[in-house]
Amino acid sequence: MKSEKIRKRRIRIWPVISFLVLCCFLILVLCLKDIYKSLKSSGEAEVEILSTIETYGYTLNENDSPYVEELFKELKKELEKENVEEEKYASLLSQIFVADFYSLKHAINKNDIGGTQFVYEAYQNDFVALAKNSVYATIENNIYGTRKQSLPLVTAVEVTSIEQMEYESDLVVDEEAYQVDLYLTYEEDLEYPNHVTLIVIHNHHKLQIVKMN
């Protein structure tokens, strides 16, 4: 009789253990899901790369606007030539940078700063920090695609002038830098800058943006 009671108790314990294991598994799944959401909302989740310019390290991703994609294709075509026309490179680089930076409508959140890959490496951290606290500061999170906020979308960028000049700062000296003046057209006028001036410098085989006014 005693052994039968013990056996019955053991049989009753197994459903409890199974239930606890199932609860632990569900909690683990929910925790992993929250971690993934947190990474994605902070701009650290992976996005699909649609195209690359390998020699220069430039990428086009799924969050970029159609106009940025159009400019990227032009830039890729130019940079894959045997003899790259440098002034055209500087012009396209400037156009794609401002189009990406000011198309806030395609940013996931304030951490998703457009155009960063075209900025001089030594200034990238400062550039991102400044953008987060200024132009991108009020962007609402759009991780679930439910954002209703009105944000700018650049639909065209015209190079109004480009000329070579000497540029010098604490970290950079370039006797043949480019000053590029641009005019931006937006889908809707939300009082974002229409006139932008960039300084583009040489960094080995690449051109990079070192200053924006």
Buried (B, 14 or more C-beta within 10 A) or exposed (E): EEEEEEEEEEEEEEEEEEEEEEEEEEEEEEEEEEEEEEEBBBBEEEBEEEEBBEEBEBBBBEBBBEBBBBBBEBBBEBBEEEEEEBBBBBBBBBBBBBBBBBBBBBBBBBBBBBBBBBBBEBBBEEBBEBBBEEBBEEBEBBBEEEBEEEBBBBBEBEBEEBEBEEBEBEEBEBEEBBBBBBBBEBBEEEEBBEEBBBBBBBBEEBBBBBBBE
